[in-house]
Amino acid sequence: MWVGIPLVCVALIGAFALSRDSSDDAELELVDNVEPAPQASPGPRSTTPTTEFKAARNTTTSSAPSRAAALAPTTVTTTPSTRAAAPPASAAAAPTTTGGSSGRGSGGQAATPTPTTSPPPPAAGVAPAPQPPPTQPGTTVAPPTTAAATPTTAPPPTVQLSGPVSVTVGVQATISVSAQNATRGTWAQDCSPPNPTEWAPGQSYQGTWTTGPCVLSLTVYNAAGVSATASTSFTVVNPPPTVAISGPATVRIGASATWTVDASASATSGTWAETCTTPANPAWVPGGSYTAQWFATGSCELSLTVQDAAGQTAIATFPFQVTLTGS
């Protein structure tokens, strides 16, 4: 009997060991059939819940239903990570750039850095080009503005001429000039060539004429070449006639006396007048004289007015006495 008990124990132990090995093989096969979870690609991890099969090794001699429950799938929910996955090994060899954005994007995704390359170093002996100052994010840099130069223009010139309306032949006359903002000028004339022809600030025009009428013009210019013109007109006439009377200073009453005339060639006509009586023949012609007699004593004055073709006149007078004993 005592011998049979150990044999029964040996049989039970062998059966348990055989059952244990079969269970372990089944568990291992189930675990081996589970596909491995896909590796996370660079970037955020997926928020999709993944399922793992956890094969729990039961060290107790539980029944089959308990072992199946231990092998039931367990649902594990992963929490989204905002940290970017490590870049692949190839990214380590990428060229290093400066600048750009180093922040992370919204939604848990890493923001792509904006590469900005540094300017090449200047050549030897060449000064580096000036670089614009750095700006803060969100700051708009206005382009440089260059103030346009305001063009300056010289004020327009003005000019006025003033002078006589009649100029005597051979007698110098002066034409005055009043000009503003003028730097130079040119004279022009329609009756004869002007002399001088050029005008400078502060000058006037002085000349003599032999014929007329004339129109004298002056065109002035400012520093920008803008011009202004003024004109004046005048007649050119001969000199006025001249005349002189000569004769006795005393006249005897009732006697005849004669006065002669010395007149310029330009005098074309004339008229006599006296204060003691009315001349019998008042008209005078070139080369003529005056002859008359008086019948009353007293102081008298004889006068002659001559004129030329232009209407210019000249007057000569001669006083005398009428007495009882005159010449």
Secondary structure, DSSP 8 states (H G I E B T S, - for coil): -TTHHHHHHHHHHHHHHHHHHHHHHHHHHHHHTS-------SS----S-EEE-------S---HHHHHHHTS-EEE------S-----GGGGGS---BSS--S--GGG-------B-------TT-----------TT-------------------EEEEE--SEEEBTS-EEEEEEEES--EEEEEESSS--SS-EE-TT--EEE-BSS--EEEEEEEE-TT--EEEEEEEEEEE-----EEEE--SEEETT-EEEEEEEE-TTEEEEEEEESSS--S--EE-TT--EEEE-SS-EEEEEEEEEEETTS-EEEEEEEEEEETT--
